[in-house]
Amino acid sequence: MLTIHSLNILGQGEIHAELNTINYSIKDGLPSNETYDVFHDSKGFVWFGTDNGVVRYNGKEFKTFTTLDGLTDNTVFKITEDYQGRIWFLTCLLYTSPSPRDS
């Protein structure tokens, strides 16, 4: 299970912290409960690097990409974005792959 915490600081002159927790698992659409990285991109998508592919989350649906979609390996350890807005993945084979095409 993956747990995401976000901290919102609210208030005027005072610090009021509100902690939001969201849990995602296989039953929500992740291909695995083993998650190595979480990345929020400039377009608002949240990406999850797992041992069974990379997942793009739009706030409602999970879309899984694997070697069938162009990844060099299904184990994704790190996710980043370059200055052109392309999403890159560090896989088990130590190569980076440009973001897969959504078919």
C-alpha contacts under 8 A as a table, 3 or more apart, distances in Angstrom:
res1	aa1	res2	aa2	distance
1	M	23	N	6.65
1	M	24	Y	5.87
1	M	25	S	4.61
1	M	26	I	7.54
1	M	33	N	4.94
1	M	34	E	7.50
2	L	23	N	5.58
2	L	24	Y	5.18
2	L	25	S	6.13
2	L	33	N	6.63
2	L	34	E	7.93
2	L	35	T	6.95
3	T	21	T	6.73
3	T	22	I	5.70
3	T	23	N	4.41
3	T	24	Y	6.44
4	I	21	T	5.61
4	I	22	I	5.21
4	I	23	N	6.33
5	H	19	L	6.63
5	H	20	N	5.57
5	H	21	T	4.62
5	H	22	I	6.65
6	S	19	L	5.74
6	S	20	N	5.23
6	S	21	T	6.66
7	L	17	A	6.54
7	L	18	E	5.77
7	L	19	L	4.74
7	L	20	N	6.52
8	N	17	A	5.69
8	N	18	E	5.15
8	N	19	L	6.47
8	N	20	N	8.00
9	I	15	I	6.42
9	I	16	H	5.65
9	I	17	A	4.77
9	I	18	E	6.56
10	L	14	E	7.91
10	L	15	I	6.35
10	L	16	H	5.17
10	L	17	A	6.37
10	L	18	E	7.70
11	G	14	E	5.48
11	G	15	I	5.93
11	G	16	H	5.88
12	Q	15	I	7.56
24	Y	27	K	7.80
24	Y	28	D	5.85
24	Y	29	G	7.90
24	Y	30	L	7.25
25	S	28	D	5.35
25	S	29	G	6.78
25	S	30	L	5.69
25	S	32	S	7.27
25	S	33	N	5.73
26	I	29	G	5.22
26	I	30	L	4.57
26	I	31	P	5.81
26	I	32	S	5.77
26	I	33	N	6.17
27	K	30	L	7.19
28	D	62	F	7.99
29	G	61	E	7.61
29	G	62	F	5.61
29	G	63	K	7.99
30	L	33	N	6.98
30	L	55	V	7.05
30	L	62	F	6.84
30	L	64	T	7.62
31	P	50	T	7.61
31	P	52	N	5.92
31	P	53	G	7.33
31	P	55	V	7.96
31	P	64	T	7.15
32	S	35	T	7.16
32	S	50	T	6.50
32	S	51	D	6.82
32	S	52	N	6.19
33	N	50	T	7.80
34	E	50	T	5.75
34	E	51	D	6.23
35	T	38	V	7.80
35	T	48	F	6.66
35	T	49	G	5.75
35	T	50	T	4.38
35	T	51	D	6.90
36	Y	48	F	7.48
36	Y	49	G	5.40
36	Y	50	T	5.64
36	Y	51	D	7.76
36	Y	76	V	7.08
36	Y	77	F	5.23
36	Y	78	K	7.09
37	D	47	W	7.96
37	D	48	F	5.71
37	D	49	G	4.92
37	D	50	T	7.34
37	D	76	V	7.83
37	D	77	F	6.05
37	D	78	K	5.57
37	D	79	I	6.69
38	V	46	V	6.92
38	V	47	W	5.58
38	V	48	F	4.64
38	V	49	G	6.40
38	V	79	I	7.28
39	F	46	V	5.60
39	F	47	W	5.02
39	F	48	F	6.59
39	F	79	I	6.15
39	F	80	T	6.97
40	H	44	G	6.40
40	H	45	F	5.81
40	H	46	V	4.43
40	H	47	W	6.29
41	D	44	G	5.51
41	D	45	F	5.53
41	D	46	V	6.39
41	D	47	W	7.64
41	D	81	E	6.83
41	D	87	I	7.88
42	S	45	F	7.49
42	S	85	G	7.07
44	G	58	N	7.25
45	F	56	R	6.39
45	F	57	Y	5.66
45	F	58	N	5.10
45	F	59	G	7.52
46	V	56	R	5.82
46	V	57	Y	5.05
46	V	58	N	6.64
46	V	59	G	7.91
47	W	54	V	6.88
47	W	55	V	5.44
47	W	56	R	4.58
47	W	57	Y	6.17
47	W	79	I	7.47
48	F	54	V	5.61
48	F	55	V	4.98
48	F	56	R	6.60
48	F	79	I	7.94
49	G	53	G	6.57
49	G	54	V	4.71
49	G	55	V	6.62
49	G	75	T	7.30
49	G	76	V	4.71
49	G	77	F	5.80
49	G	78	K	6.53
49	G	79	I	6.89
50	T	53	G	5.47
50	T	54	V	5.85
50	T	55	V	7.74
50	T	74	N	7.62
50	T	75	T	5.85
50	T	76	V	5.52
50	T	77	F	7.09
51	D	74	N	6.06
51	D	75	T	4.10
51	D	76	V	6.27
52	N	66	T	7.16
52	N	74	N	5.10
52	N	75	T	5.84
52	N	76	V	7.98
53	G	64	T	6.44
53	G	65	F	5.59
53	G	66	T	4.69
53	G	67	T	7.59
53	G	71	L	7.96
53	G	73	D	7.63
53	G	74	N	4.25
53	G	75	T	5.79
53	G	76	V	6.36
54	V	64	T	5.75
54	V	65	F	5.31
54	V	66	T	6.65
54	V	74	N	7.30
54	V	75	T	7.89
54	V	76	V	6.38
55	V	62	F	6.27
55	V	63	K	5.44
55	V	64	T	4.36
55	V	65	F	6.15
56	R	62	F	5.75
56	R	63	K	5.18
56	R	64	T	6.48
57	Y	60	K	6.93
57	Y	61	E	5.70
57	Y	62	F	4.64
57	Y	63	K	6.45
58	N	61	E	5.85
58	N	62	F	7.01
65	F	68	L	7.45
65	F	69	D	5.72
65	F	70	G	7.99
65	F	71	L	7.48
65	F	100	P	6.82
66	T	69	D	5.34
66	T	70	G	6.78
66	T	71	L	5.67
66	T	73	D	7.30
66	T	74	N	5.41
67	T	70	G	5.00
67	T	71	L	4.35
67	T	72	T	5.93
67	T	73	D	5.75
67	T	74	N	5.93
68	L	71	L	7.20
69	D	100	P	5.78
69	D	101	R	6.85
70	G	97	S	7.63
70	G	100	P	5.72
70	G	101	R	7.88
71	L	74	N	6.63
71	L	97	S	5.86
71	L	98	P	7.92
71	L	99	S	7.99
71	L	100	P	6.83
72	T	91	T	6.87
72	T	93	L	7.10
72	T	95	Y	7.06
72	T	96	T	7.61
72	T	97	S	6.43
73	D	76	V	7.27
73	D	91	T	5.76
73	D	92	C	6.19
73	D	93	L	6.49
74	N	91	T	7.11
74	N	92	C	7.62
75	T	91	T	5.45
75	T	92	C	5.33
76	V	79	I	7.63
76	V	89	F	6.32
76	V	90	L	5.75
76	V	91	T	4.33
76	V	92	C	6.36
77	F	89	F	7.39
77	F	90	L	5.60
77	F	91	T	5.72
77	F	92	C	7.06
78	K	89	F	5.70
78	K	90	L	4.95
78	K	91	T	7.29
79	I	87	I	7.01
79	I	88	W	5.73
79	I	89	F	4.69
79	I	90	L	6.45
80	T	87	I	5.75
80	T	88	W	5.34
80	T	89	F	6.63
81	E	84	Q	7.91
81	E	85	G	5.80
81	E	86	R	5.46
81	E	87	I	4.46
81	E	88	W	6.00
82	D	85	G	5.41
82	D	86	R	5.50
82	D	87	I	6.66
82	D	88	W	7.60
83	Y	86	R	7.44
86	R	98	P	6.79
86	R	99	S	6.53
87	I	98	P	6.05
87	I	99	S	4.96
88	W	96	T	6.06
88	W	97	S	5.53
88	W	98	P	4.87
88	W	99	S	5.68
89	F	95	Y	7.94
89	F	96	T	5.08
89	F	97	S	5.37
89	F	98	P	6.87
89	F	99	S	7.33
90	L	94	L	5.99
90	L	95	Y	5.93
90	L	96	T	4.79
90	L	97	S	7.11
91	T	94	L	5.33
91	T	95	Y	5.98
91	T	96	T	6.45
91	T	97	S	7.90
92	C	95	Y	7.66
97	S	100	P	7.88
